[in-house]
Amino acid sequence: MTEGIQVAYTHYPNYEELTSFMRACEKASGGWMRLSSLGTTGGGREMWLATFSDPASDVPESKPAYYVQANAHSHEMCGTVAAMHLMQALLADAEARRLLAETTFYVAPRVNPDGAEHALITHYPNRSRMGPARKRNGVMPQDLNGDGMIVNMRWEDPAGPLAVDPEDERLLVPRRAGDRGPFYFQCTEGLIHEYDGGPLVESVERFDFNRNYPAGWDHTIEPSRYPFEQPETRAIGEFLYSHPNVFAGLDYHGGTPGILYPGGIPGQDVREADLEIFLEIGRMGEQLSGLRLMNSRDYRASWRNPCILPGSFSDFAYHLLGISLYTVEIGWGWSSAGLGPDETFDAPEEIKEREFMRRILKFHDDHADTDTRVPFVPWEDFDHPQLGRVQIGGITYGAKAHVYPPHLEELSAGITRFALAHAAHHPQLALSGFEVVSIGPNLYRIRARVSNVGDLNTNVMSTGLASPHHAPVTIGLDRAEGVEILSRPASYEVASLGRGGADYRPLEWFVAAPSGTRLTVRASHPHGGVVVRTLDLRDKVGSRNPLDMLFGRDG
């Protein structure tokens, strides 16, 4: 099914390459994948969405769904590659295809295509989107020497706070007492707004899509005026609000490797029952992916205050939608160079700027034949219209931010295993214990029970009970011609069903119908799917075996 479709673990794909991959997957899928778009960005790019479902099963929207998104932050293109690995597995892996008979997968491999394209071309450290701040003496990022990149400018000054690293002359490091120089000032390549010779400041507004969701949103942290102001986050929100079948998912990022579960927002902690589930599934994710499970509050140096992420996607998914969602931090330049969380979280800045960057550059030197990243741009002289003679070049943001591409195949495989195992925990409705008894001429009593034999409650997290998505489990008889329901409601509603089958509910109907009538019982829930059983009203059907009633086996 995926013949000729390969994920390139040699470099990060640009928008055109990603689009070609998505279209090729759809063409080769034989109906198992449908390509659409969450929305169009300001730059005119599509936020591609792949919907995976077994075409022989019910329509995708009628099954419990798993949602994966990636690359909300511009430089975190490793998430796109991991999402492409998942897409390939969903089409090629036999176990994954069996899962698609029961579930739907929605995969959005790059929800910030404008930012990613900007990062790939310019190497500028753009979080998600940027805009001009126009501050006095503010550096406005711009490609001045025409090489397409926006890197660094430096110039010599006896008062400069930076010096050339004595062990690797590509690095500028904080000056120390006793250093002889030369010393430098350094800033982003660009022009200076209203320059009067004073100290330079950054003159951009940095928008972070992962701070633009309506869960603990804080306008003092994020320059957006309100949640969902950014068209990309609004498109994601509208999709999830309109797809109540989404019960779980992953959000792929690039940073210190780890699997993060929500830590709560100010005034609203993660509830204890939900924490137990987050830990249970997260530990499974640890084993399958090799990444460390962490509370998002602990994603920091141990001595810092808890890490609160106002307006984050994971808190939006948990607190407002009741979804079981984890943030996966795949890795970055430090982890590719062998620097893990134990070393990086608590390391002093001096160590990070000197020793860690030396290791990153050495790793690149040792893998120069296969490393397509650009960690360093040689310094070149340039006559700046405001500063005079400067040099442009230096260490790029991607040196620290980007995973070494050949590592991504193994990393992606572990994350894909976690995604598939997590999705297999979906709620699953079951109808069982049927008994049809004739109690008179053309009169029947029907008994059965409904349960959820999946590994998550139908409301998934406790917050799902108050979610706008919350819906009861509905069970009813499809009315057939000549059938009259004499007592009991035609349909039942159960607010929620616990996992594992033990929380079953008895059902009973009395009906008048001609002998030989075939009657359908239907149970449905957005997270639990649809299950249908057909009964023949001729005679008694089913079993009253106590073990059958206890363990939920069909009669």
HURA-V486123 format. One record per run of one state. SS is the DSSP state (H for helix, E for strand, - for the rest). FROM is the first residue (numbers start at 1). LEN is the number of residues. If there is no record, write none. Layout:
ss	from	len
SS	FROM	LEN
SS	FROM	LEN
This chain:
ss	from	len
-	1	14
H	15	14
-	29	4
E	33	8
-	41	5
E	46	7
-	53	7
H	60	3
-	63	1
E	64	7
-	71	7
H	78	15
-	93	1
H	94	6
-	100	3
E	103	6
-	109	4
H	113	10
-	123	6
E	129	4
-	133	5
E	138	4
-	142	10
E	152	5
-	157	5
E	162	3
-	165	7
E	172	3
-	175	8
E	183	6
-	189	1
E	190	4
-	194	7
E	201	2
-	203	1
E	204	4
-	208	1
H	209	3
-	212	19
H	231	11
-	242	4
E	246	8
-	254	4
E	258	4
-	262	3
E	265	1
-	266	2
E	268	1
-	269	3
H	272	18
-	290	3
E	293	3
H	296	3
-	299	14
H	313	8
-	321	3
E	324	6
-	330	3
H	333	4
-	337	4
H	341	4
-	345	4
H	349	18
-	367	9
E	376	9
-	385	3
E	388	8
-	396	2
H	398	4
-	402	3
H	405	19
-	424	5
E	429	12
-	441	2
E	443	10
-	453	4
E	457	1
-	458	2
E	460	1
-	461	1
H	462	5
-	467	6
E	473	6
-	479	5
E	484	4
-	488	3
E	491	4
-	495	4
H	499	3
-	502	3
E	505	8
-	513	5
E	518	8
-	526	3
E	529	8
-	537	4
E	541	2
-	543	3
H	546	6
-	552	4
